[in-house]
Amino acid sequence: MASAAIFSSLRRQRSPTLEAFLAPVDLTDVGLLQTLTALSSELISAYSGKKLPFYQRKNCKSLLRKIQVFSVLLECLLENNKNRSRGSSDLPFTAFLCFKELYLLLYRSKILLDYCSHSSKLWLLLQNHSISGHFHDLNQEISTLLDVFPLKDLKSLPEDVREQVELLKKQARKSQLFVDKHDEMLRLKLFSFLNEFENGGVPDYAQLYSFFVEKLGICNPRSCRVEIEFLEEQIVNHEGDIEPTSSVLNGFVALMRYCRFLLFGFEEDDMGLRLGKHKKPKRGLISQEIAETFISVPKDFCCPISLDLMRDPVIVATGQTYDRAPISRWMEEGHCTCPKTGQLLDHTRLVPNRALRNLIMHWCAARKIPYDPLESGDPCVECFPSASPSRAALEANKATAALLIKQLENGTQIAKTIAAREIRLLAKTGKENRAYIAEAGAIPHLKNLLSSPDAVAQENSVTAMLNLSIFDKNKGRIIDEVGCLALIVGVLRFGHTTEARENAAATLFSLSAVHDYKRQIAKEDGAVEALAGLLREGSPRGKKDAVTALFNLSTHTDNCARMIESGAVTALVGALGSEGVAEEAAGALALIVRQQVGATAVGNEETAVAGLISMMRCGTPRGKENAVAALLELCRGGGAAATERVLKAPSLASLLQTLLFTGTKRARRKAASLARVFQRCEHASVHYSGFGVGYAFSGNSAAARDSTFPGDVSVSMSISVPVL
């Protein structure tokens, strides 16, 4: 018999109950008959008359007629047995077993009818053959059930009821698969629109209106939004195992989005345009934009080392999966074991996990999370056809983008706000989308909304800029647009909402990925000051955006003075004690102190040394690496006072010794160099005199290469340094 699992594509909040899989136990004849009677009556009343689903109406009617016959049979038997106990019942045991099977059949019928009622109209059309097959399977089950049902043994059954059951038995045997021709014609027409986009054309307005509004009854923007969200949900729920394929479904999503604006203009839909009307997704770093999924990424999609969403999942010798960059770094540091299991690695080959990567791409696409897989020189790493957008989807999205940009240029304020929101959503996925949206001229019009007094318009426009900036060529378009950078900084400083200010910081972070733009961003009036302020007082996500932007800016040597005079150095020092941003803050400080003026400025911060020492004690491996690098450069260029403060730091000797044996390759090298700095200090031997047996450092070639102090001297110290 058909399994209830075939209807698993129902929305998750409508998952089948346990009754769909288990027959009732410990019920008397009367109890079972009462349960079946109630269930059959519920189905008949729920779907009688005009309550039938929009599609599969004939199959639904046929199934309900069969259930009505069972309902009549059950009522008669219940009337005959209501005053009898199980022991005196005239219900044969074979009939009792058949009725337990009928219980499962009725629940599967309920699942299928609910499925047809609650699914989107487009989805039901696309699944027309499959759903018709499920109705046929239920008819086959009914036929099998009636073949073994002991109708002759029910002596008290009225003759007219007996004849109805006999007739139902004959009809069930003759039952064949029925595919509604009207529904099938609609399905083929739907595909014809997609094919038109596939061939480079654009469907006619009159035909689209006739099909979607008059025939399907999709009459407003809200209905369009429901259709889009349902299709996107199916792409995720089926995890790539779906017919039509995900790329085809993405084409229908794009078609529906185009029709939403072509047919209904720029009316407000159920998403709302006023603050507080809809739940706003949390935003953040460019690699996530973002979405509430920041805290709900499936565990299997996260790298066990970095805990971030994997961009390039690979399989190691033990069968575990990691992101390529973290596991490569792990191996480069000399480790020969699996980080998760501790097993010895037989080889260091990394095999791309294509299946997982495909699932991650589908998951991100359905939630409109930017996901541009990292480029790789490995010829095995490729884009998957099933995850790539079809030409129909691209052409439909291009047509939609043209409508949106036209409204950005000439529409009303509400229309501009809606257009900015839709461009923001459209630019969340796929570099193709980001490319042609910018090529079509969206950036100048989005720029004008950055200074809008409407908070929602401003927030959507700056977030659209953020999403567009993920595509490298668009970074140049944004920077080259006169006044655009100044307006983004303006949103960062004076934005109407916290989300707008945070996304402005994330946009600066994205733009600063290009080295030539780092100086230009830092020179923009108020940019660095605003990032420093966000780092001091922002939300956890805002601090993350700010510190990563400051880190990028600090990699340009010309920005050091601006970082100091704007208060960014003070903010970075303060961030050393903030969970989530301390690692990046230490990295930025390690870059700043490489210059004399930067080392002096950091050395003048009272809490800088203590913060870096704390990072060495409790930070992540990369955080410890950044902290010891910053301390080393601070001793080299921060002057005698800064060096003395480092030397007098509590427990530094033990922390260095621990780092020399357990740190990353770079951290061990920096720790060894810092130990050599101590050798050249007059009071080093006094300060560390009580820590045990010393070791000579002159033979440590790795430390020697990292040191900038001439005249290396072999001096005994209590910190043991391994030869790297």
C-alpha positions as CSV (number, residue, x, y, z in Angstrom):
1,M,0.0,0.0,0.0
2,A,1.1,3.5,-0.7
3,S,3.1,5.2,2.0
4,A,2.3,8.5,3.6
5,A,5.8,9.5,2.9
6,I,4.8,10.4,-0.7
7,F,3.1,13.5,0.7
8,S,6.2,14.6,2.6
9,S,6.5,17.8,0.5
10,L,3.7,19.3,2.6
11,R,4.8,22.3,4.5
12,R,6.8,21.2,7.5
13,Q,4.4,22.8,10.0
14,R,1.7,20.5,8.4
15,S,3.6,17.3,8.8
16,P,1.5,14.1,9.0
17,T,0.4,13.1,12.4
18,L,1.3,9.7,13.9
19,E,-2.1,8.4,13.1
20,A,-1.1,8.4,9.4
21,F,1.4,5.6,10.0
22,L,-0.1,3.5,12.9
23,A,-3.4,1.8,13.1
24,P,-5.3,2.2,16.4
25,V,-4.7,-0.5,19.1
26,D,-6.8,-1.6,22.0
27,L,-10.1,-0.5,20.5
28,T,-13.3,-2.5,20.7
29,D,-15.4,-3.1,17.6
30,V,-17.6,-0.2,18.6
31,G,-14.7,2.0,19.4
32,L,-13.1,1.4,16.0
33,L,-16.3,1.9,14.2
34,Q,-16.9,5.2,16.0
35,T,-13.4,6.4,15.2
36,L,-13.8,5.5,11.5
37,T,-17.3,7.0,11.3
38,A,-16.0,10.3,12.8
39,L,-13.0,10.4,10.5
40,S,-15.0,9.7,7.3
41,S,-17.6,12.3,8.2
42,E,-15.0,14.9,8.9
43,L,-13.5,14.3,5.4
44,I,-16.8,14.5,3.7
45,S,-17.9,17.7,5.5
46,A,-14.4,19.4,5.0
47,Y,-14.4,18.9,1.3
48,S,-18.0,19.0,0.2
49,G,-19.3,21.4,-2.4
50,K,-17.2,24.5,-3.1
51,K,-14.6,23.4,-0.6
52,L,-12.9,21.2,-3.1
53,P,-9.3,22.0,-4.1
54,F,-8.8,24.2,-7.1
55,Y,-7.1,21.4,-9.0
56,Q,-7.5,17.6,-9.1
57,R,-11.2,18.3,-8.5
58,K,-12.5,15.2,-10.4
59,N,-10.0,12.9,-8.6
60,C,-11.0,14.5,-5.3
61,K,-14.7,14.0,-6.0
62,S,-14.2,10.4,-6.9
63,L,-12.3,9.7,-3.7
64,L,-14.9,11.5,-1.6
65,R,-17.7,9.5,-3.2
66,K,-15.9,6.2,-2.2
67,I,-15.5,7.5,1.3
68,Q,-19.2,8.3,1.5
69,V,-20.0,4.7,0.7
70,F,-17.7,3.6,3.5
71,S,-19.4,6.2,5.8
72,V,-22.8,4.6,5.1
73,L,-21.4,1.2,5.8
74,L,-19.8,2.3,9.0
75,E,-22.9,4.0,10.3
76,C,-25.0,0.9,9.7
77,L,-22.6,-1.4,11.5
78,L,-22.2,1.1,14.3
79,E,-26.0,1.2,14.8
80,N,-26.0,-2.6,15.0
81,N,-23.1,-2.9,17.4
82,K,-23.5,0.1,19.6
83,N,-25.1,-1.8,22.5
84,R,-22.9,-4.8,22.3
85,S,-19.6,-5.6,23.9
86,R,-16.6,-7.0,22.0
87,G,-17.4,-10.5,23.1
88,S,-21.0,-10.5,21.8
89,S,-20.2,-8.5,18.6
90,D,-21.3,-10.0,15.2
91,L,-18.4,-8.2,13.5
92,P,-16.1,-11.0,12.0
93,F,-12.5,-10.8,13.0
94,T,-11.5,-10.4,9.3
95,A,-13.8,-7.4,9.0
96,F,-12.2,-6.0,12.1
97,L,-8.7,-6.3,10.5
98,C,-10.0,-4.7,7.3
99,F,-11.4,-1.7,9.2
100,K,-8.0,-1.2,10.9
101,E,-6.5,-1.0,7.4
102,L,-9.3,1.4,6.4
103,Y,-8.2,3.6,9.2
104,L,-4.8,4.0,7.6
105,L,-6.4,4.5,4.2
106,L,-8.6,7.3,5.4
107,Y,-5.7,9.1,7.0
108,R,-3.7,8.9,3.8
109,S,-6.7,10.2,1.9
110,K,-6.9,13.1,4.4
111,I,-3.2,13.9,3.8
112,L,-3.6,13.9,0.0
113,L,-6.7,16.1,0.1
114,D,-5.0,18.5,2.5
115,Y,-2.0,18.5,0.3
116,C,-4.1,19.6,-2.7
117,S,-5.9,22.2,-0.7
118,H,-2.8,23.8,0.9
119,S,-0.2,23.7,-1.9
120,S,0.3,26.5,-4.3
121,K,-1.5,26.5,-7.6
122,L,1.6,26.5,-9.7
123,W,3.0,23.6,-7.7
124,L,-0.1,21.5,-8.2
125,L,0.0,22.1,-11.9
126,L,3.7,21.1,-12.1
127,Q,2.9,17.9,-10.1
128,N,-0.2,17.1,-12.0
129,H,0.9,13.6,-13.1
130,S,2.4,12.7,-9.8
131,I,-0.6,13.7,-7.7
132,S,-2.9,11.9,-10.1
133,G,-0.8,8.9,-9.5
134,H,-1.3,9.2,-5.8
135,F,-5.1,9.2,-6.2
136,H,-4.8,6.1,-8.4
137,D,-2.8,4.4,-5.7
138,L,-5.5,5.1,-3.2
139,N,-8.1,3.6,-5.6
140,Q,-6.0,0.5,-5.8
141,E,-5.8,0.2,-2.1
142,I,-9.6,0.5,-1.8
143,S,-9.9,-2.3,-4.4
144,T,-7.6,-4.5,-2.5
145,L,-9.4,-3.8,0.7
146,L,-12.8,-4.6,-0.7
147,D,-11.5,-7.8,-2.3
148,V,-10.8,-9.3,1.1
149,F,-13.6,-7.6,3.0
150,P,-16.1,-10.4,4.3
151,L,-19.3,-8.7,3.1
152,K,-21.2,-11.9,3.0
153,D,-20.5,-12.5,6.7
154,L,-22.3,-9.3,7.8
155,K,-25.8,-10.8,8.0
156,S,-27.4,-7.8,9.6
157,L,-26.3,-5.4,6.9
158,P,-29.2,-3.8,4.9
159,E,-29.6,-4.9,1.3
160,D,-29.3,-1.4,-0.2
161,V,-26.0,-0.8,1.7
162,R,-24.7,-4.2,0.6
163,E,-25.5,-3.3,-3.0
164,Q,-23.6,0.0,-2.7
165,V,-20.5,-1.7,-1.4
166,E,-20.7,-4.3,-4.1
167,L,-21.0,-1.6,-6.8
168,L,-18.0,0.3,-5.2
169,K,-16.0,-3.0,-5.4
170,K,-16.7,-3.4,-9.1
171,Q,-15.9,0.3,-9.8
172,A,-12.6,0.1,-7.9
173,R,-11.5,-2.9,-9.9
174,K,-12.0,-1.0,-13.1
175,S,-10.4,2.2,-11.8
176,Q,-7.6,3.6,-14.0
177,L,-5.2,6.5,-13.7
178,F,-7.1,9.7,-14.5
179,V,-5.2,12.9,-15.5
180,D,-7.5,15.9,-15.9
181,K,-7.1,17.2,-19.4
182,H,-7.9,20.8,-18.4
183,D,-5.2,20.7,-15.7
184,E,-2.8,19.2,-18.1
185,M,-3.5,21.9,-20.7
186,L,-2.8,24.6,-18.0
187,R,0.4,22.8,-17.1
188,L,1.6,22.8,-20.7
189,K,0.7,26.5,-21.1
190,L,2.7,27.3,-18.0
191,F,5.8,25.6,-19.5
192,S,5.2,27.5,-22.8
193,F,5.8,30.8,-20.9
194,L,9.1,29.5,-19.5
195,N,10.1,28.2,-23.0
196,E,9.5,31.7,-24.4
197,F,11.9,33.2,-21.9
198,E,14.3,30.3,-22.7
199,N,14.3,31.3,-26.4
200,G,15.0,34.9,-25.6
201,G,11.5,36.3,-25.9
202,V,9.1,37.9,-23.4
203,P,5.5,36.5,-23.0
204,D,2.7,38.7,-24.0
205,Y,0.9,40.7,-21.3
206,A,-2.6,39.7,-22.4
207,Q,-1.7,36.0,-22.3
208,L,-0.1,36.3,-18.9
209,Y,-3.1,38.1,-17.5
210,S,-5.5,35.6,-19.0
211,F,-3.6,32.7,-17.6
212,F,-2.6,33.8,-14.1
213,V,-5.5,36.1,-13.2
214,E,-8.5,34.6,-15.1
215,K,-7.6,30.9,-15.2
216,L,-5.5,30.4,-12.1
217,G,-7.1,33.0,-9.9
218,I,-3.9,34.7,-8.8
219,C,-5.4,38.1,-8.5
220,N,-3.1,40.3,-6.3
221,P,0.5,40.8,-5.2
222,R,0.0,38.8,-2.1
223,S,-1.1,35.7,-4.1
224,C,2.0,36.0,-6.2
225,R,4.2,36.2,-3.0
226,V,2.6,33.1,-1.7
227,E,3.3,31.2,-4.9
228,I,6.9,32.3,-5.0
229,E,7.5,31.4,-1.3
230,F,5.9,28.0,-1.7
231,L,8.0,27.1,-4.8
232,E,11.2,28.3,-3.0
233,E,10.3,26.1,0.0
234,Q,9.9,23.0,-2.2
235,I,13.4,23.6,-3.6
236,V,14.8,23.4,-0.1
237,N,12.6,20.7,1.3
238,H,13.4,18.2,-1.4
239,E,17.2,18.9,-1.2
240,G,17.8,18.6,-4.9
241,D,15.8,15.4,-5.4
242,I,12.8,17.0,-7.1
243,E,11.0,16.9,-10.4
244,P,11.0,19.4,-12.2
245,T,14.6,20.1,-11.4
246,S,15.6,23.0,-9.1
247,S,16.8,25.1,-12.1
248,V,13.4,24.7,-13.7
249,L,11.6,25.6,-10.5
250,N,13.9,28.7,-10.2
251,G,12.7,29.6,-13.7
252,F,9.1,29.5,-12.5
253,V,10.0,31.6,-9.4
254,A,11.5,34.2,-11.8
255,L,8.4,34.0,-14.0
256,M,6.1,34.6,-11.1
257,R,8.2,37.5,-9.8
258,Y,8.0,39.1,-13.3
259,C,4.2,38.6,-13.4
260,R,3.8,40.1,-9.9
261,F,5.1,43.5,-11.1
262,L,3.9,43.3,-14.7
263,L,0.3,42.4,-13.9
264,F,-0.2,44.2,-10.5
265,G,2.2,47.1,-10.7
266,F,3.9,48.2,-7.5
267,E,1.1,47.8,-5.1
268,E,2.1,46.9,-1.5
269,D,1.9,43.2,-0.8
270,D,1.8,41.3,2.4
271,M,5.5,41.9,3.2
272,G,4.6,45.5,4.1
273,L,6.6,48.6,3.6
274,R,6.4,50.2,7.0
275,L,8.7,49.6,9.9
276,G,7.2,47.0,12.2
277,K,4.8,45.5,9.6
278,H,7.0,42.5,9.0
279,K,9.8,40.7,10.8
280,K,13.0,42.1,9.6
281,P,15.9,39.8,9.0
282,K,19.1,40.4,10.9
283,R,21.9,41.7,8.7
284,G,25.6,41.4,9.0
285,L,28.8,40.5,7.3
286,I,28.8,40.4,3.5
287,S,29.4,36.6,3.5
288,Q,26.0,36.1,5.1
289,E,23.8,39.2,4.4
290,I,21.8,38.9,5.9
291,A,19.3,36.7,7.1
292,E,18.0,35.0,10.2
293,T,19.9,31.9,9.0
294,F,23.0,33.4,10.7
295,I,21.9,31.4,13.8
296,S,20.1,28.6,12.0
297,V,22.6,27.2,9.5
298,P,22.3,23.4,9.4
299,K,25.2,21.9,11.4
300,D,26.2,19.7,8.5
301,F,26.8,22.8,6.4
302,C,29.3,24.3,8.8
303,C,33.0,23.6,8.8
304,P,34.0,21.8,12.0
305,I,37.2,24.0,12.2
306,S,35.9,27.5,11.4
307,L,32.2,26.8,12.3
308,D,31.3,29.0,9.3
309,L,29.1,28.0,6.3
310,M,31.3,26.0,4.0
311,R,32.2,27.6,0.6
312,D,34.2,24.8,-0.8
313,P,33.6,21.5,1.1
314,V,36.2,18.8,0.7
315,I,36.6,15.3,2.1
316,V,39.8,14.2,3.8
317,A,41.2,10.7,4.1
318,T,39.1,9.8,7.2
319,G,35.9,10.6,5.3
320,Q,35.2,13.8,7.3
321,T,34.2,17.0,5.4
322,Y,35.8,20.4,6.0
323,D,35.9,23.7,4.2
324,R,39.0,23.8,1.9
325,A,40.7,26.9,3.3
326,P,40.7,25.9,7.0
327,I,41.7,22.2,6.4
328,S,44.4,23.3,4.0
329,R,45.8,25.7,6.6
330,W,45.6,22.9,9.2
331,M,47.8,20.7,7.1
332,E,50.2,23.5,6.2
333,E,50.8,24.0,9.9
334,G,52.2,20.5,10.0
335,H,49.2,18.5,11.4
336,C,48.8,15.0,10.1
337,T,45.6,14.0,11.9
338,C,41.9,14.6,11.3
339,P,40.8,17.6,13.4
340,K,37.4,16.0,14.2
341,T,38.3,12.4,14.9
342,G,42.0,12.6,15.7
343,Q,42.8,9.8,13.3
344,L,46.0,9.8,11.4
345,L,45.6,10.9,7.8
346,D,46.8,8.3,5.2
347,H,47.2,11.0,2.6
348,T,46.6,14.8,2.3
349,R,44.5,14.7,-0.9
350,L,41.3,16.8,-0.6
351,V,38.3,15.4,-2.6
352,P,35.6,17.9,-3.4
353,N,32.3,17.0,-1.7
354,R,30.1,17.9,-4.6
355,A,26.8,16.6,-3.2
356,L,27.2,18.7,0.0
357,R,28.2,21.8,-2.0
358,N,25.2,21.4,-4.2
359,L,22.9,21.1,-1.1
360,I,24.4,24.2,0.4
361,M,23.9,26.2,-2.8
362,H,20.3,25.1,-3.0
363,W,19.8,26.0,0.7
364,C,21.3,29.4,0.3
365,A,19.4,30.1,-3.0
366,A,16.0,29.3,-1.4
367,R,16.7,31.6,1.5
368,K,18.2,34.3,-0.7
369,I,21.5,34.2,1.0
370,P,24.5,35.3,-1.1
371,Y,26.6,32.2,-1.9
372,D,29.4,32.6,-4.5
373,P,31.5,29.5,-4.1
374,L,35.2,30.3,-3.9
375,E,37.2,29.9,-7.1
376,S,39.5,27.0,-7.1
377,G,42.3,25.9,-9.3
378,D,41.2,22.3,-8.8
379,P,39.7,21.1,-12.1
380,C,37.4,18.9,-10.1
381,V,35.7,21.9,-8.5
382,E,33.0,23.0,-10.8
383,C,29.6,24.6,-10.9
384,F,26.7,22.2,-10.8
385,P,24.2,22.4,-13.6
386,S,21.3,21.7,-11.3
387,A,22.3,24.7,-9.1
388,S,23.0,27.0,-12.0
389,P,20.2,29.3,-13.1
390,S,18.5,28.4,-16.4
391,R,18.5,30.8,-19.2
392,A,14.7,31.2,-18.7
393,A,15.3,32.2,-15.1
394,L,18.0,34.7,-16.1
395,E,15.9,36.2,-18.9
396,A,12.8,36.5,-16.6
397,N,14.9,38.1,-13.9
398,K,16.3,40.5,-16.4
399,A,12.8,41.5,-17.5
400,T,11.9,42.0,-13.9
401,A,15.0,44.1,-13.2
402,A,14.0,46.3,-16.1
403,L,10.6,46.9,-14.6
404,L,12.1,47.6,-11.2
405,I,14.7,50.1,-12.4
406,K,12.1,51.9,-14.4
407,Q,10.2,52.4,-11.2
408,L,13.3,53.5,-9.4
409,E,13.7,56.2,-12.0
410,N,10.2,57.5,-12.5
411,G,7.9,55.8,-9.9
412,T,6.2,57.2,-6.8
413,Q,7.9,57.0,-3.5
414,I,6.1,53.8,-2.5
415,A,7.0,52.3,-5.9
416,K,10.6,53.2,-5.5
417,T,10.7,51.6,-2.1
418,I,9.1,48.4,-3.3
419,A,11.5,48.4,-6.3
420,A,14.5,48.8,-4.0
421,R,13.4,46.0,-1.8
422,E,12.9,43.7,-4.8
423,I,16.3,44.6,-6.2
424,R,17.8,43.8,-2.9
425,L,16.1,40.4,-2.9
426,L,17.0,39.7,-6.5
427,A,20.7,40.6,-5.9
428,K,21.0,38.2,-3.0
429,T,21.6,35.2,-5.1
430,G,23.8,34.7,-8.2
431,K,26.5,36.8,-9.7
432,E,24.5,36.9,-13.0
433,N,21.7,38.7,-11.2
434,R,24.1,41.2,-9.6
435,A,25.9,41.8,-12.9
436,Y,22.9,42.6,-15.1
437,I,21.1,44.6,-12.4
438,A,24.1,46.9,-12.2
439,E,24.6,46.9,-16.0
440,A,21.0,48.0,-16.4
441,G,21.7,51.1,-14.4
442,A,20.3,50.4,-10.9
443,I,23.2,51.9,-8.9
444,P,22.6,55.6,-9.7
445,H,18.9,55.3,-8.7
446,L,19.7,53.3,-5.6
447,K,22.2,56.0,-4.7
448,N,19.4,58.6,-4.7
449,L,17.4,56.6,-2.2
450,L,20.3,56.5,0.3
451,S,19.4,60.0,1.4
452,S,15.7,59.3,1.5
453,P,13.7,60.4,4.6
454,D,11.8,57.1,4.4
455,A,13.6,54.7,6.7
456,V,12.5,51.6,4.8
457,A,13.6,53.0,1.4
458,Q,17.0,53.9,2.8
459,E,17.4,50.5,4.4
460,N,16.5,48.6,1.3
461,S,18.7,50.8,-1.0
462,V,21.8,50.4,1.2
463,T,21.2,46.7,1.5
464,A,20.8,46.4,-2.2
465,M,24.1,48.2,-2.6
466,L,25.6,45.7,-0.2
467,N,24.3,42.7,-2.2
468,L,25.4,44.2,-5.6
469,S,28.9,44.9,-4.2
470,I,29.5,41.2,-3.7
471,F,30.2,41.0,-7.5
472,D,33.7,42.4,-8.0
473,K,32.9,44.5,-11.1
474,N,30.2,46.2,-9.2
475,K,32.6,47.5,-6.6
476,G,34.1,49.7,-9.2
477,R,30.7,50.9,-10.4
478,I,29.8,51.9,-6.9
479,I,33.0,53.7,-6.2
480,D,33.0,55.5,-9.6
481,E,29.4,56.7,-9.1
482,V,29.8,60.3,-8.1
483,G,28.7,60.9,-4.5
484,C,27.8,57.2,-3.9
485,L,30.6,56.5,-1.4
486,A,29.8,59.7,0.5
487,L,26.1,58.7,0.8
488,I,27.0,55.2,2.0
489,V,29.1,56.8,4.7
490,G,26.3,59.1,5.5
491,V,24.0,56.1,6.1
492,L,26.7,54.6,8.3
493,R,26.8,57.9,10.4
494,F,23.2,59.0,10.4
495,G,21.1,56.1,9.1
496,H,17.5,56.0,10.2
497,T,17.7,52.4,11.5
498,T,20.3,50.2,13.1
499,E,20.0,47.7,10.2
500,A,20.8,50.5,7.7
501,R,23.9,51.6,9.6
502,E,25.1,48.0,10.0
503,N,24.6,47.2,6.3
504,A,26.4,50.4,5.3
505,A,29.4,49.2,7.4
506,A,29.2,45.8,5.6
507,T,29.1,47.6,2.3
508,L,32.3,49.4,3.2
509,F,33.8,46.1,4.2
510,S,32.9,44.7,0.8
511,L,34.3,47.6,-1.2
512,S,37.5,47.6,0.9
513,A,38.3,44.2,-0.5
514,V,39.9,46.0,-3.4
515,H,43.2,47.4,-2.3
516,D,43.0,50.6,-4.4
517,Y,39.7,51.6,-2.7
518,K,40.9,51.3,0.9
519,R,42.6,54.7,1.0
520,Q,39.7,56.3,-0.7
521,I,37.3,54.9,1.8
522,A,39.5,56.0,4.8
523,K,39.8,59.5,3.4
524,E,36.0,59.9,3.2
525,D,34.9,62.3,5.8
526,G,33.6,60.5,8.9
527,A,34.0,57.0,7.6
528,V,36.6,55.7,10.0
529,E,35.1,57.6,12.9
530,A,31.7,56.0,12.2
531,L,33.2,52.5,12.0
532,A,35.0,53.1,15.3
533,G,31.8,54.3,16.9
534,L,29.9,51.3,15.6
535,L,32.6,49.0,17.0
536,R,32.3,50.6,20.4
537,E,28.6,50.9,20.7
538,G,26.9,48.7,18.1
539,S,25.1,45.4,18.3
540,P,27.1,42.2,18.1
541,R,26.4,42.1,14.4
542,G,27.2,45.7,13.9
543,K,30.5,45.3,15.8
544,K,31.4,42.4,13.5
545,D,30.7,44.5,10.4
546,A,32.7,47.4,11.8
547,V,35.8,45.5,12.9
548,T,36.1,43.6,9.6
549,A,35.9,46.8,7.7
550,L,38.5,48.4,10.0
551,F,40.7,45.4,9.5
552,N,40.6,45.7,5.7
553,L,41.3,49.4,5.9
554,S,44.3,48.8,8.2
555,T,46.0,46.6,5.6
556,H,46.8,49.8,3.6
557,T,49.8,51.5,5.1
558,D,48.6,55.0,4.1
559,N,45.6,54.6,6.4
560,C,47.5,54.3,9.7
561,A,47.4,58.0,10.6
562,R,43.7,58.2,9.8
563,M,43.1,55.1,12.0
564,I,44.9,56.9,14.9
565,E,43.4,60.3,14.6
566,S,39.8,59.0,14.1
567,G,39.9,57.0,17.4
568,A,39.9,53.6,15.6
569,V,42.9,52.4,17.5
570,T,41.3,53.1,20.8
571,A,38.1,51.3,19.6
572,L,40.1,48.3,18.4
573,V,41.9,48.1,21.8
574,G,38.6,48.2,23.6
575,A,37.3,45.4,21.3
576,L,40.0,43.0,22.5
577,G,37.7,42.1,25.3
578,S,34.6,41.7,23.2
579,E,33.6,38.1,22.2
580,G,33.2,37.7,18.5
581,V,35.4,40.6,17.4
582,A,38.5,40.3,19.5
583,E,40.3,38.1,16.9
584,E,39.8,40.7,14.1
585,A,40.7,43.6,16.4
586,A,44.0,41.9,17.3
587,G,44.7,41.3,13.6
588,A,44.0,45.0,12.8
589,L,46.3,46.1,15.7
590,A,49.0,43.8,14.5
591,L,49.0,45.6,11.1
592,I,48.8,49.1,12.6
593,V,51.8,48.6,15.0
594,R,54.1,47.7,12.0
595,Q,54.5,51.4,11.5
596,Q,56.3,53.5,14.0
597,V,53.5,55.9,14.5
598,G,51.0,53.1,14.9
599,A,53.2,51.3,17.5
600,T,53.5,54.5,19.5
601,A,49.8,55.0,19.4
602,V,49.0,51.5,20.5
603,G,51.7,51.6,23.2
604,N,50.0,54.7,24.6
605,E,46.8,52.8,25.1
606,E,46.8,51.7,28.8
607,T,44.8,48.5,28.2
608,A,46.4,47.4,24.9
609,V,49.0,45.1,26.4
610,A,46.6,43.6,28.9
611,G,44.1,43.0,26.2
612,L,46.6,41.3,23.9
613,I,47.9,39.1,26.8
614,S,44.3,38.1,27.5
615,M,43.9,37.2,23.9
616,M,47.0,35.0,24.1
617,R,45.5,33.2,27.1
618,C,41.9,32.7,26.0
619,G,41.7,33.5,22.3
620,T,41.2,31.3,19.2
621,P,44.4,29.9,17.5
622,R,44.2,32.8,15.0
623,G,43.5,35.3,17.7
624,K,46.6,34.1,19.7
625,E,48.6,34.4,16.5
626,N,47.5,38.0,16.0
627,A,48.0,38.9,19.6
628,V,51.6,37.7,19.8
629,A,52.4,39.3,16.4
630,A,51.0,42.6,17.7
631,L,53.1,42.4,20.9
632,L,56.2,41.6,18.9
633,E,55.8,44.7,16.7
634,L,54.9,46.7,19.7
635,C,58.2,45.9,21.4
636,R,60.1,46.6,18.2
637,G,58.5,50.0,17.4
638,G,56.6,51.2,20.5
639,G,59.5,52.5,22.5
640,A,61.0,51.6,25.9
641,A,57.8,52.2,27.9
642,A,55.8,49.9,25.7
643,T,58.5,47.2,25.8
644,E,58.7,47.4,29.6
645,R,54.9,47.1,29.9
646,V,55.0,43.9,27.7
647,L,57.9,42.5,29.8
648,K,56.1,43.0,33.0
649,A,52.9,41.4,31.9
650,P,51.9,38.6,34.2
651,S,52.3,35.0,33.0
652,L,53.7,36.1,29.7
653,A,56.6,33.6,30.0
654,S,54.3,30.6,30.4
655,L,51.9,31.8,27.7
656,L,54.8,32.1,25.3
657,Q,56.1,28.7,26.2
658,T,52.6,27.2,25.6
659,L,52.3,29.0,22.3
660,L,55.7,27.8,21.1
661,F,54.5,24.2,21.4
662,T,50.8,24.5,20.6
663,G,50.3,27.6,18.4
664,T,50.0,27.8,14.6
665,K,53.2,27.9,12.6
666,R,53.1,31.7,12.3
667,A,52.3,32.0,16.0
668,R,55.3,29.8,17.0
669,R,57.6,31.9,14.8
670,K,56.3,35.2,16.3
671,A,56.6,33.8,19.8
672,A,60.2,32.7,19.2
673,S,61.0,36.2,17.9
674,L,59.4,37.8,20.9
675,A,61.6,35.6,23.1
676,R,64.7,36.8,21.3
677,V,63.6,40.4,21.9
678,F,63.6,39.7,25.6
679,Q,67.2,38.5,25.3
680,R,68.3,41.9,24.3
681,C,66.7,43.6,27.3
682,E,69.0,44.4,30.2
683,H,66.6,43.2,32.9
684,A,65.2,40.1,31.0
685,S,67.4,37.7,33.0
686,V,66.2,39.2,36.2
687,H,62.6,39.3,35.3
688,Y,62.5,35.6,34.3
689,S,65.2,34.3,36.7
690,G,62.9,32.0,38.6
691,F,61.3,30.0,35.8
692,G,63.6,27.0,35.4
693,V,66.2,25.8,33.0
694,G,67.0,28.1,30.1
695,Y,67.7,27.4,26.4
696,A,69.9,29.1,23.9
697,F,68.1,30.7,21.0
698,S,70.9,31.4,18.5
699,G,70.2,28.1,16.7
700,N,66.6,28.8,16.1
701,S,66.7,29.8,12.4
702,A,62.9,30.5,12.1
703,A,63.1,33.0,14.9
704,A,66.2,34.6,13.5
705,R,64.6,35.1,10.2
706,D,61.7,36.9,11.8
707,S,63.8,39.2,14.0
708,T,64.8,42.7,12.9
709,F,67.4,43.2,15.6
710,P,71.0,42.9,14.6
711,G,73.7,41.3,16.7
712,D,71.9,38.1,17.9
713,V,73.3,37.0,21.2
714,S,72.9,33.5,22.7
715,V,71.4,34.2,26.1
716,S,69.9,31.6,28.4
717,M,66.1,32.1,29.2
718,S,63.5,30.1,31.0
719,I,61.3,29.8,27.9
720,S,62.0,26.7,25.9
721,V,61.8,27.3,22.1
722,P,61.5,24.3,19.7
723,V,63.4,24.3,16.5
724,L,60.9,25.0,13.7
